[in-house]
């Protein structure tokens, strides 16, 4: 859509981002080299910038100055909260600067809210925390509470392609759409507020845990999209396994972080239980060392869709 509407060829994404595994989306992805391995050459015209505050300057000084003129860039595609790259929460100025760049040069701002959207951060869309309105929003996963559905949401004036220029074999499945409508009602009615409230409870508790548990190097998040950074990948993997053995599902993200993203319906009792298990797992790893969990982890690196975590 961005290329069709603007007539431009280049797309900009961010280092650390994960946008999917189809040919186009994996070309935008830059979270792990193994997602590209064996699939090259990838989609031409995709450029990458750093994620976070330095992105705006890099786009202006490096990409526009040395790689591609702004007049040939169709879109900047960005995760409002970095997901697979480590559950990194950027300052509001990051998205605000990207919005300003796009407005100045006629570029479309595309937010990938597959992980961060649908109430996950306490707002319907994570970009709302920065007060930024994108031109195109990508949604999925939580949009239909487990039913297979994704959505591309755009301004009406961008939907300019002629009949037959774009389509989907499975688009608009009525059962999945009905699930999405029910999900949206629940999120707007109570679940976004629950995510905001329970997320703050979890963040406060993990902050306290970090003060007494040296394994934890950083705690960050919005709503129920929470990342806990450890000293190295081996420790993070060990904590993930220790949690799993106790019945708590968490998942690696980035280089040495664990993502905590419970269902939006979680209640206070469940939060208390999860926090207790997480602390017990951290204590276990600190006591016996991460090497004791290496056999369970094996040679596989954590990812969003690996067999070990699917």
FIMARFI-488515 format. One record per residue (C-alpha): x, y, z; residue number from 0; residue in one letter. Coordinates in Angstrom, 2 decimals. Example, Ala and Ser with C-alpha at 12.3 -4.5 7.8 and 13.67 -1.06 7.14 Angstrom:
2
        u        v        w   nr  rest
    12.30    -4.50     7.80    0     A
    13.67    -1.06     7.14    1     S
END
This chain:
310
        u        v        w   nr  rest
     0.00     0.00     0.00    0     X
     2.74     2.49     0.92    1     X
     4.60     1.95    -2.34    2     X
     1.41     2.03    -4.40    3     X
     0.10     5.22    -2.82    4     X
     3.35     7.19    -2.78    5     X
     4.96     5.84    -5.94    6     X
     8.21     5.54    -3.98    7     X
    10.46     2.52    -3.55    8     X
    12.26     2.64    -0.18    9     X
    11.07     1.41     3.22   10     X
    12.78     2.09     6.54   11     X
    12.62    -0.27     9.51   12     X
    14.58    -0.47    12.77   13     X
    17.40    -2.65    14.02   14     X
    15.99    -5.09    16.57   15     X
    12.50    -5.13    15.05   16     X
    10.45    -8.23    14.23   17     X
     7.73    -7.88    11.61   18     X
     7.07   -11.44    10.47   19     X
     8.41   -14.23     8.28   20     X
     6.82   -13.72     4.89   21     X
     9.21   -12.42     2.21   22     X
     8.29    -8.77     2.66   23     X
     7.97    -8.78     6.44   24     X
    11.15   -10.77     7.06   25     X
    13.00    -8.23     4.92   26     X
    11.87    -5.54     7.36   27     X
    12.78    -7.75    10.33   28     X
    16.20    -7.13    11.90   29     X
    16.08    -8.85    15.29   30     X
    18.09   -12.01    14.52   31     X
    20.29   -12.90    11.55   32     X
    18.95   -16.46    11.52   33     X
    15.55   -15.21    10.33   34     X
    17.32   -14.14     7.09   35     X
    19.57   -17.17     6.78   36     X
    18.91   -19.11     3.57   37     X
    16.28   -16.70     2.24   38     X
    18.40   -14.12     0.40   39     X
    18.36   -12.01    -1.56   40     X
    15.69   -10.26     0.46   41     X
    13.26    -7.58    -0.67   42     X
    15.19    -4.69    -2.26   43     X
    14.74    -1.14    -1.07   44     X
    14.63    -1.90     2.67   45     X
    16.87     0.23     4.90   46     X
    17.39    -0.02     8.67   47     X
    17.98     2.61    11.33   48     X
    18.70     2.30    15.06   49     X
    15.71     1.98    17.39   50     X
    15.07     4.72    19.93   51     X
    16.05     8.34    20.36   52     X
    18.95     8.21    17.90   53     X
    16.72     7.01    15.04   54     X
    15.61    10.46    13.89   55     X
    19.13    11.82    13.57   56     X
    20.33     8.65    11.82   57     X
    17.50     8.80     9.29   58     X
    18.21    12.44     8.51   59     X
    22.03    12.36     8.56   60     X
    22.75     8.89     7.19   61     X
    19.81     7.45     5.28   62     X
    18.56    10.64     3.64   63     X
    22.07    12.03     3.14   64     X
    23.98     8.93     2.02   65     X
    21.62     6.06     1.15   66     X
    18.26     7.23    -0.22   67     X
    16.72    10.67    -0.72   68     X
    13.68    11.39     1.41   69     X
    11.65    11.92    -1.76   70     X
    12.05     8.21    -2.59   71     X
    11.09     6.81     0.84   72     X
     7.54     5.42     0.92   73     X
     7.20     4.49     4.61   74     X
     8.84     4.12     7.98   75     X
     7.70     0.90     9.67   76     X
     8.15     0.77    13.43   77     X
     7.10    -1.14    16.55   78     X
     5.93     1.44    19.15   79     X
     7.37    -0.92    21.77   80     X
    10.15    -3.19    20.54   81     X
     8.86    -6.75    20.90   82     X
    11.14    -9.58    19.81   83     X
    14.05    -7.16    20.16   84     X
    13.75    -7.06    23.95   85     X
    10.49    -5.37    25.05   86     X
    12.19    -2.00    24.87   87     X
    10.01     1.02    25.69   88     X
    11.32     4.10    23.85   89     X
    10.70     7.65    25.05   90     X
     7.65     9.39    23.52   91     X
     9.99    11.65    21.55   92     X
    11.03     8.66    19.40   93     X
     7.66     8.23    17.71   94     X
     7.02    11.97    17.76   95     X
    10.23    12.56    15.83   96     X
     9.39     9.86    13.28   97     X
     5.95    11.45    12.83   98     X
     7.60    14.82    12.20   99     X
    10.00    13.32     9.63  100     X
     7.12    11.65     7.81  101     X
     5.03    14.83     7.79  102     X
     7.94    16.89     6.49  103     X
     8.76    14.57     3.59  104     X
     5.41    13.00     2.64  105     X
     6.37     9.61     4.07  106     X
     3.81     7.24     5.57  107     X
     4.25     6.19     9.22  108     X
     3.34     2.53     9.72  109     X
     3.09     1.17    13.27  110     X
     3.35    -2.59    13.75  111     X
     1.09    -3.19    16.76  112     X
     0.85    -6.97    16.42  113     X
     2.43    -7.42    19.85  114     X
     1.81    -4.04    21.45  115     X
    -1.73    -3.31    20.28  116     X
    -5.22    -4.42    21.28  117     X
    -5.00    -3.14    24.85  118     X
    -1.73    -4.86    25.70  119     X
    -0.07    -1.66    27.01  120     X
    -3.16    -0.26    28.73  121     X
    -4.26     1.66    25.62  122     X
    -5.80     0.22    22.48  123     X
    -2.59     1.13    20.62  124     X
     0.84     1.64    22.15  125     X
     1.42     4.66    19.89  126     X
    -1.24     6.49    21.91  127     X
     1.21     6.75    24.82  128     X
     3.28     9.09    22.64  129     X
     0.26    10.98    21.34  130     X
     1.09     9.90    17.78  131     X
    -1.41     8.92    15.08  132     X
     0.10     6.70    12.36  133     X
    -1.05     6.51     8.75  134     X
    -1.25     2.70     8.77  135     X
    -1.60     0.29    11.71  136     X
    -0.84    -3.43    11.58  137     X
    -2.67    -5.64    14.09  138     X
    -2.89    -9.35    14.78  139     X
    -2.59   -12.03    17.47  140     X
    -4.75   -10.49    20.23  141     X
    -7.17    -8.91    17.78  142     X
    -9.41   -12.01    17.78  143     X
    -8.47   -13.75    21.06  144     X
    -6.68   -16.62    19.38  145     X
    -8.76   -16.92    16.23  146     X
    -6.62   -16.51    13.08  147     X
    -6.97   -12.88    12.04  148     X
    -4.81    -9.95    11.13  149     X
    -5.75    -6.42    10.14  150     X
    -4.24    -3.58     8.17  151     X
    -5.91    -0.34     9.23  152     X
    -5.29     2.81     7.21  153     X
    -6.63     6.26     6.44  154     X
    -9.43     6.12     3.89  155     X
    -7.52     8.25     1.40  156     X
    -4.72     5.64     1.30  157     X
    -7.03     2.86     0.14  158     X
    -6.64     3.94    -3.46  159     X
    -5.74     0.75    -5.28  160     X
    -8.17    -0.39    -7.98  161     X
   -10.40    -3.45    -7.71  162     X
    -8.34    -6.61    -7.99  163     X
    -4.98    -5.00    -7.28  164     X
    -4.86    -6.55    -3.82  165     X
    -6.59    -9.51    -2.19  166     X
    -6.36   -12.39     0.26  167     X
    -7.55   -15.98     0.11  168     X
    -8.53   -16.02     3.77  169     X
    -9.31   -12.34     4.34  170     X
   -12.52   -11.49     6.16  171     X
   -13.29   -14.90     7.68  172     X
   -16.70   -14.29     9.32  173     X
   -16.05   -16.41    12.43  174     X
   -12.70   -14.72    13.10  175     X
   -14.26   -11.29    12.47  176     X
   -17.04   -12.04    14.97  177     X
   -14.38   -13.00    17.54  178     X
   -12.56    -9.73    16.84  179     X
   -15.70    -7.65    17.37  180     X
   -16.32    -9.35    20.72  181     X
   -12.65    -8.87    21.67  182     X
   -12.75    -5.16    20.82  183     X
   -15.86    -4.71    22.99  184     X
   -14.11    -6.37    25.94  185     X
   -10.89    -4.38    25.50  186     X
   -12.70    -1.05    25.30  187     X
   -15.04    -1.98    28.14  188     X
   -12.63    -3.28    30.75  189     X
    -9.54    -5.18    29.60  190     X
    -7.36    -2.23    28.58  191     X
    -7.94    -0.69    32.00  192     X
    -7.17    -4.04    33.64  193     X
    -3.93    -4.29    31.66  194     X
    -2.89    -0.83    32.84  195     X
    -3.71    -1.55    36.48  196     X
    -2.32    -5.08    36.71  197     X
     0.70    -4.11    34.66  198     X
     1.60    -1.43    37.18  199     X
     1.25    -3.98    39.99  200     X
     3.67    -6.31    38.18  201     X
     6.13    -3.51    37.34  202     X
     6.18    -2.28    40.95  203     X
     6.73    -5.80    42.29  204     X
     9.49    -6.56    39.78  205     X
    11.14    -3.25    40.61  206     X
    11.22    -4.29    44.26  207     X
    12.59    -7.71    43.26  208     X
    15.36    -6.07    41.23  209     X
    16.41    -4.19    44.36  210     X
    17.11    -7.41    46.22  211     X
    17.97    -9.83    43.39  212     X
    21.21    -8.97    41.52  213     X
    20.32   -11.21    38.58  214     X
    17.85    -8.56    37.39  215     X
    19.52    -5.65    35.59  216     X
    16.46    -3.73    34.38  217     X
    12.66    -3.82    34.51  218     X
    10.64    -1.95    31.89  219     X
     7.22    -2.03    30.26  220     X
     3.83    -0.54    29.55  221     X
     0.71    -2.23    30.85  222     X
     1.07    -5.99    30.51  223     X
     3.96    -5.77    28.04  224     X
     6.87    -6.13    30.44  225     X
    10.53    -6.93    29.92  226     X
    13.06    -8.03    32.52  227     X
    16.73    -7.72    31.56  228     X
    19.33   -10.15    32.95  229     X
    23.11   -10.04    32.95  230     X
    23.52   -12.38    29.98  231     X
    21.53   -14.73    27.68  232     X
    22.49   -17.83    29.65  233     X
    20.91   -16.46    32.82  234     X
    17.77   -15.37    30.97  235     X
    17.38   -18.82    29.41  236     X
    17.88   -20.48    32.79  237     X
    15.21   -18.31    34.43  238     X
    12.81   -19.14    31.58  239     X
    13.36   -22.87    32.15  240     X
    13.08   -22.54    35.92  241     X
     9.75   -20.74    35.49  242     X
     8.49   -23.38    33.07  243     X
     9.29   -26.18    35.53  244     X
     7.10   -24.39    38.08  245     X
     4.21   -23.88    35.66  246     X
     4.85   -20.26    34.63  247     X
     5.23   -19.45    30.92  248     X
     7.63   -16.62    30.08  249     X
     9.77   -16.15    26.97  250     X
    13.16   -14.74    25.99  251     X
    13.33   -11.50    24.03  252     X
    16.27    -9.51    22.75  253     X
    19.74   -10.54    23.86  254     X
    19.20   -11.19    27.57  255     X
    15.64   -10.25    28.47  256     X
    12.53   -12.17    29.41  257     X
     9.13   -10.96    28.25  258     X
     6.17   -11.13    30.61  259     X
     2.91   -10.78    28.70  260     X
     0.01   -12.49    30.50  261     X
    -3.56   -12.49    29.20  262     X
    -5.40    -9.21    29.62  263     X
    -7.99   -10.98    31.82  264     X
    -5.42   -11.74    34.53  265     X
    -6.54   -10.96    38.08  266     X
    -4.73    -9.96    41.27  267     X
    -4.54   -13.50    42.65  268     X
    -2.98   -14.79    39.44  269     X
    -0.53   -11.89    39.39  270     X
     0.53   -12.69    42.95  271     X
     1.06   -16.36    42.07  272     X
     3.05   -15.51    38.95  273     X
     5.29   -13.07    40.78  274     X
     5.97   -15.62    43.52  275     X
     6.96   -18.26    40.97  276     X
     9.15   -15.80    39.06  277     X
    11.03   -14.84    42.22  278     X
    11.46   -18.50    43.17  279     X
    12.88   -19.20    39.69  280     X
    15.34   -16.33    39.99  281     X
    16.43   -17.52    43.42  282     X
    16.92   -21.05    42.07  283     X
    19.11   -19.85    39.20  284     X
    21.12   -17.62    41.54  285     X
    21.62   -20.54    43.94  286     X
    22.70   -23.31    41.53  287     X
    23.89   -21.24    38.56  288     X
    22.56   -21.11    34.99  289     X
    24.70   -24.04    33.84  290     X
    22.37   -26.42    35.71  291     X
    19.61   -25.53    33.24  292     X
    21.69   -25.76    30.07  293     X
    20.57   -29.29    29.15  294     X
    16.93   -28.20    29.16  295     X
    17.67   -25.15    27.03  296     X
    19.79   -27.05    24.51  297     X
    21.33   -25.37    21.49  298     X
    18.21   -23.46    20.44  299     X
    17.89   -19.74    20.95  300     X
    14.55   -18.43    22.13  301     X
    12.26   -16.92    19.52  302     X
     8.63   -16.02    19.00  303     X
     7.74   -19.21    17.16  304     X
    10.33   -21.85    18.05  305     X
     9.00   -25.39    18.72  306     X
    10.10   -25.12    22.35  307     X
     7.91   -22.06    22.94  308     X
     5.07   -22.38    20.44  309     X
END
